[in-house]
Structures are given as C-alpha cells and as structure tokens.
Amino acid sequence: MDIAPYLLLATLEGLVQASVLMLTALGLSLVFGVMRVVNVAHGEFFMVGALVAWLCGAYIPGPPAIGFVAGLIVAPLFVGLLAWLADWAVLKRINYNPEGTIVSTIGMLYIIQQFALLTYGPDARAVDAPFYHIIRTPWFGYSSYKLFIIVVAIALVAGLWFMLRRSKVGLIMRATQFDKETAQNFGIPVDKVYSIVFAIGAMLAAIGGVLVVPNQQAHYLMGTDPLLLSFVVVIVGGLGSIPGTIVAAVLIGLSDGLLSVFFSPTLAKIVSTLLVAVVLVFKPQGLFGGKGARA
C-alpha cells in the first residue's frame, strides 16, 4: 500500500487544525502572559465569532464570499468589544485577583453560552465557504479554502509577533507584563493595557471561529473543544510563552491530524492528554516556560 497519499492528507489536515488552534491558543496565552488571568470563557469568544460569521453569511445578500469577509471583520470587532465590556464590568472590579478571575470567567462562560442558546437556538447550522476551488494532487483533490486558513493564520501570527516585538504598543505590553508596579510608576495606564490585551486575545479566538466554521457547523456548544485544546497547547508550550504556544500548536495539530487519519480521532485526544501529563511531570513550566518565558 502506498502510504504517501495518506501521509500528505494527514499533514495537510494537521496543519489546518494547527492554524486554528494556534490563533485560539495565542489569545489565551497572551492574556495569561500579560495579565496573569486564566480566561475560562475563551472558548465562548471562539463560539461567538463563529455565530457572528453565520449571521453575516445568512443575512448579507450576495455571494458567500461577501458574507464571509463581513464576518471576518465584524466578528472580531464585536467579540473584542464584548471582551472589553467584560473586563470593565467584571475583571477590573475584582482587581484581576487570580482566584476571582477564574470564578468570574467561568460565570462568563455560562452567561455567554446560555445567551447564545436563547437567541441562536440549539441547532447546528452550516456556513458556506467563500470559495470552493479544489487543488489537485496526483492522489486526491484538496480544498483551497483549507490552505487559505493556513495562510491567514500565518499572516496573523506574524502580525502579532511584529506588534509585540517592534511596536510601541508591544513594548508597553511587555513592560506591563514584566513589572506592573514599575510600569505604573512610569505613567503606563496598566488598566487600559489589560483591557486592550483581553480584547485582542478574544479577537484572536473569534477569528479562529470565523475561519473554522465553513468546515464545521456553528452551534452554541462549539467553544468547549477549542478551549480544552488551547489549554493543552499553552501548558505544553509554557504559560505565557508566545514561541512555545506556536510550537506546541503545530506539534499537537500535526499529531492530531496524523493520528486521526491513520488511527482514530479518539486516540489523537488521548495522546494530547498524555502529552500534557508527561510535560507536567518532567517539565512543569512547559517546553518554553521558565523565568524567561515572556509574551
């Protein structure tokens, strides 16, 4: 049996999953790295992004590409505003207390989820892809839209990296992360920085939801798996480490794709869980964690 077609298909599927996972996990890692907040509601921002993409596709007339582009713009803006309001109304009031933020974001999870159920309903609904071109290989045809997901994810990650390392905004974020009190003494408005970071993290999750929803149906419970996988990636890569998150997302996405094609999706999830256990036992700070782990 020629294994090459299956290996290529598994690699492509793994890269697609890794791309979406990278965006979602980077949002979670950025929030923890700068704010030291474990956002349990992160998966619901992913879900809201997908639902907004469906709304744009369903109610904006014209070709599917128009609704998709509108969703790609509207969803992160809407979710970013939602996250900013959540930060202002809840997290800021409890002074970003670590234990309090966990409990608060769990509450946000259920509020957002149930509000989506009441307004959107329990049904899963499909979203049309913006284009359907098939790229032919010697063995099979592959969706060009899935390759588009990989390209968009790489561009966004590169943009985030540039912002953090080369812009004044990124310098302020890193200063706030490194020493909150010193940053305040130098006139940096830490609370505003936290609000912006929380919104950016949520927007990354929303973009992941928009990108993935043409490949799977949108529904109000779809935020659970991305949240769990994002935690796996962040733990393996190192809490707050952007490079670690990127590497871990690629490794877990590729392993998931390979195992799902050659064995079963269930085995892929088991391996991911075992990987977390191994990392926590032998390197609790994560592959790229430690004193130098910085966003």
Secondary structure, 3 states (H helix, E strand, C coil): CCCHHHHHHHHHHHHHHHHHHHHHHHHHHHHHHHHCCCCCCHHHHHHHHHHHHHHHHHHCCCCHHHHHHHHHHHHHHHHHHHHHHHHHHHHCCCCCCHHHHHHHHHHHHHHHHHHHHHHHCCCCECCCCCCCCEEECCCCEEEHHHHHHHHHHHHHHHHHHHHHHHCHHHHHHHHHHHCHHHHHHCCCCHHHHHHHHHHHHHHHHHHHHHHHCCCCCECCCCCHHHHHHHHHHHHHHCCCCHHHHHHHHHHHHHHHHHHHHHCCHHHHHHHHHHHHHHHHHHCCCCCCCCCCCCC
